[in-house]
Amino acid sequence: MSNSPSGIPPQALQLPNLNATLGALEIGLVMSTLLLGIAWAQGYTFFSRSAKELTQEPRHVLFVV
């Protein structure tokens, strides 16, 4: 086995088997989408309930979101 000019063996440059990683990718995508939906729902609930008394503090919260 010869090394590549950069000193990295060719086996290190091979892509992983996608059949072994697609399930984890799908689970991660579903979980992150679920958490994003929860965050948006909390933001919507917060601003819909405090729309009458919109002061400086909720504007800062909106800026962070």
Distance bins in CASP14 RR format, pairs under 12 A and 6 or more apart:
PFRMAT RR
TARGET T0000
AUTHOR 0000-0000-0000
RMODE 2
METHOD distances of the structure
MODEL  1
1 7 0 0 0 0 0 1 0 0 0 0 0
1 9 1 0 0 1 0 0 0 0 0 0 0
1 10 1 0 0 1 0 0 0 0 0 0 0
1 11 0 0 0 0 1 0 0 0 0 0 0
1 12 0 0 0 0 0 1 0 0 0 0 0
2 8 0 0 0 0 0 1 0 0 0 0 0
2 9 0 0 0 0 1 0 0 0 0 0 0
2 10 0 0 0 0 1 0 0 0 0 0 0
3 9 1 0 1 0 0 0 0 0 0 0 0
3 10 0 0 0 0 1 0 0 0 0 0 0
3 11 0 0 0 0 0 1 0 0 0 0 0
3 12 0 0 0 0 0 1 0 0 0 0 0
3 13 0 0 0 0 0 1 0 0 0 0 0
4 10 1 0 0 1 0 0 0 0 0 0 0
4 11 0 0 0 0 0 1 0 0 0 0 0
4 12 0 0 0 0 1 0 0 0 0 0 0
4 13 1 0 0 1 0 0 0 0 0 0 0
6 12 0 0 0 0 0 1 0 0 0 0 0
6 13 0 0 0 0 1 0 0 0 0 0 0
7 13 0 0 0 0 0 1 0 0 0 0 0
8 14 0 0 0 0 0 1 0 0 0 0 0
15 21 0 0 0 0 1 0 0 0 0 0 0
16 22 0 0 0 0 0 1 0 0 0 0 0
16 24 0 0 0 0 0 1 0 0 0 0 0
16 25 0 0 0 0 0 1 0 0 0 0 0
17 23 0 0 0 0 0 1 0 0 0 0 0
18 24 0 0 0 0 0 1 0 0 0 0 0
18 25 0 0 0 0 1 0 0 0 0 0 0
18 26 0 0 0 0 0 1 0 0 0 0 0
19 25 0 0 0 0 0 1 0 0 0 0 0
21 27 0 0 0 0 0 1 0 0 0 0 0
21 28 0 0 0 0 0 1 0 0 0 0 0
22 28 0 0 0 0 0 1 0 0 0 0 0
22 29 0 0 0 0 0 1 0 0 0 0 0
23 29 0 0 0 0 1 0 0 0 0 0 0
23 30 0 0 0 0 1 0 0 0 0 0 0
23 31 0 0 0 0 0 1 0 0 0 0 0
24 30 0 0 0 0 0 1 0 0 0 0 0
24 31 0 0 0 0 0 1 0 0 0 0 0
25 31 0 0 0 0 0 1 0 0 0 0 0
25 32 0 0 0 0 0 1 0 0 0 0 0
26 32 0 0 0 0 0 1 0 0 0 0 0
26 33 0 0 0 0 0 1 0 0 0 0 0
27 33 0 0 0 0 0 1 0 0 0 0 0
27 34 0 0 0 0 0 1 0 0 0 0 0
28 34 0 0 0 0 1 0 0 0 0 0 0
28 35 0 0 0 0 1 0 0 0 0 0 0
28 36 0 0 0 0 0 1 0 0 0 0 0
29 35 0 0 0 0 0 1 0 0 0 0 0
29 36 0 0 0 0 0 1 0 0 0 0 0
30 36 0 0 0 0 0 1 0 0 0 0 0
30 37 0 0 0 0 0 1 0 0 0 0 0
31 37 0 0 0 0 0 1 0 0 0 0 0
31 38 0 0 0 0 0 1 0 0 0 0 0
32 38 0 0 0 0 0 1 0 0 0 0 0
32 39 0 0 0 0 0 1 0 0 0 0 0
33 39 0 0 0 0 0 1 0 0 0 0 0
33 40 0 0 0 0 0 1 0 0 0 0 0
34 40 0 0 0 0 0 1 0 0 0 0 0
34 41 0 0 0 0 0 1 0 0 0 0 0
35 41 0 0 0 0 0 1 0 0 0 0 0
35 42 0 0 0 0 0 1 0 0 0 0 0
36 42 0 0 0 0 0 1 0 0 0 0 0
36 43 0 0 0 0 0 1 0 0 0 0 0
36 65 0 0 0 0 0 1 0 0 0 0 0
37 43 0 0 0 0 1 0 0 0 0 0 0
37 44 0 0 0 0 1 0 0 0 0 0 0
37 45 0 0 0 0 0 1 0 0 0 0 0
38 44 0 0 0 0 0 1 0 0 0 0 0
38 45 0 0 0 0 0 1 0 0 0 0 0
39 45 0 0 0 0 0 1 0 0 0 0 0
39 46 0 0 0 0 0 1 0 0 0 0 0
39 64 0 0 0 0 0 1 0 0 0 0 0
39 65 1 0 0 1 0 0 0 0 0 0 0
40 46 0 0 0 0 0 1 0 0 0 0 0
40 47 0 0 0 0 0 1 0 0 0 0 0
40 65 0 0 0 0 1 0 0 0 0 0 0
41 47 0 0 0 0 0 1 0 0 0 0 0
41 48 0 0 0 0 0 1 0 0 0 0 0
42 48 0 0 0 0 0 1 0 0 0 0 0
42 49 0 0 0 0 0 1 0 0 0 0 0
42 61 0 0 0 0 0 1 0 0 0 0 0
42 65 0 0 0 0 1 0 0 0 0 0 0
43 49 0 0 0 0 1 0 0 0 0 0 0
43 50 0 0 0 0 0 1 0 0 0 0 0
43 51 0 0 0 0 0 1 0 0 0 0 0
43 58 0 0 0 0 1 0 0 0 0 0 0
43 61 0 0 0 0 1 0 0 0 0 0 0
43 62 0 0 0 0 1 0 0 0 0 0 0
43 64 0 0 0 0 0 1 0 0 0 0 0
43 65 1 0 0 1 0 0 0 0 0 0 0
44 50 0 0 0 0 0 1 0 0 0 0 0
44 51 0 0 0 0 0 1 0 0 0 0 0
44 62 0 0 0 0 0 1 0 0 0 0 0
44 65 0 0 0 0 0 1 0 0 0 0 0
45 51 0 0 0 0 0 1 0 0 0 0 0
46 53 0 0 0 0 0 1 0 0 0 0 0
46 54 0 0 0 0 0 1 0 0 0 0 0
46 57 0 0 0 0 0 1 0 0 0 0 0
46 58 1 0 0 1 0 0 0 0 0 0 0
46 61 1 0 0 1 0 0 0 0 0 0 0
46 62 0 0 0 0 1 0 0 0 0 0 0
46 64 0 0 0 0 0 1 0 0 0 0 0
46 65 0 0 0 0 1 0 0 0 0 0 0
47 53 0 0 0 0 0 1 0 0 0 0 0
47 54 0 0 0 0 1 0 0 0 0 0 0
47 57 0 0 0 0 0 1 0 0 0 0 0
47 58 1 0 0 1 0 0 0 0 0 0 0
47 59 0 0 0 0 0 1 0 0 0 0 0
47 61 0 0 0 0 1 0 0 0 0 0 0
47 62 1 0 0 1 0 0 0 0 0 0 0
47 65 0 0 0 0 1 0 0 0 0 0 0
48 54 0 0 0 0 0 1 0 0 0 0 0
48 58 0 0 0 0 0 1 0 0 0 0 0
49 58 0 0 0 0 0 1 0 0 0 0 0
50 57 0 0 0 0 1 0 0 0 0 0 0
50 58 1 0 1 0 0 0 0 0 0 0 0
50 59 0 0 0 0 0 1 0 0 0 0 0
50 61 0 0 0 0 1 0 0 0 0 0 0
50 62 0 0 0 0 0 1 0 0 0 0 0
51 58 0 0 0 0 1 0 0 0 0 0 0
51 62 0 0 0 0 0 1 0 0 0 0 0
52 58 0 0 0 0 0 1 0 0 0 0 0
53 59 0 0 0 0 0 1 0 0 0 0 0
54 60 0 0 0 0 0 1 0 0 0 0 0
54 61 0 0 0 0 0 1 0 0 0 0 0
54 62 0 0 0 0 1 0 0 0 0 0 0
55 61 0 0 0 0 0 1 0 0 0 0 0
55 62 0 0 0 0 0 1 0 0 0 0 0
56 62 0 0 0 0 0 1 0 0 0 0 0
56 63 0 0 0 0 0 1 0 0 0 0 0
57 63 0 0 0 0 0 1 0 0 0 0 0
57 64 0 0 0 0 0 1 0 0 0 0 0
58 64 0 0 0 0 0 1 0 0 0 0 0
58 65 0 0 0 0 0 1 0 0 0 0 0
59 65 0 0 0 0 0 1 0 0 0 0 0
END
